[in-house]
């Protein structure tokens, strides 16, 4: 059996040779792409990244500025707040608030202050009025015990009180302060005001008794240097006053005649 031989047609060299029009196109297709061809896209991406980094830096600086501003405000506001509170609130009242007294002994509290804390012209006078629900005797006991536990010591002075008053009046000292404690029965009818008629008490005895229950507490705190009772008190002892510059005249203002020398 005869083997068939494959016949391959011969290629025409002229057909495979590139023509004049196809030369440049084939060369561009065969040549690799130059890096410069991607320059516009790469430049845009770099620009976007730079803009993003710039925005992030601006946001970071803004956050740091806000944090710094908040810190300055807080650091400045806290001392100012406590400074205003210290100037407006006398620390002596805080000490009185810390007295260990039961709730029934301090139902209602009214504070009043006058004078200067630095003793400009007048030294400071702190006054507190407290309403108690129980009798003056029981109320005075709890306040005196609380003052003793807080470091106050009884002060025996001649002008305590300066004027005779009802109730229990005691004086105390602690460090540079003096304290007057006056516990008494409450006033059933308030005193009349100028130009207004006096209030008429209730005719019902039970109602009047209910209005007069409890007691009234008055506390006065002064600086010891401004309290006259801490200074030496004048005495009427003749031995301390010296010779009387105006002696008492006798019945005969002229006296006896002085004998003339002989």
PyMOL commands that set and color helices and strands:
alter all, ss='L'
color gray80, all
select helices_A, chain A and resi 13-16+22-30+35-88+91-97+103-105+136-149+205-211+224-226+228-230+238-241
alter helices_A, ss='H'
color red, helices_A
select strands_A, chain A and resi 108-114+125-132+153-154+168-174+177-184+215-223
alter strands_A, ss='S'
color yellow, strands_A
deselect
rebuild
show_as cartoon
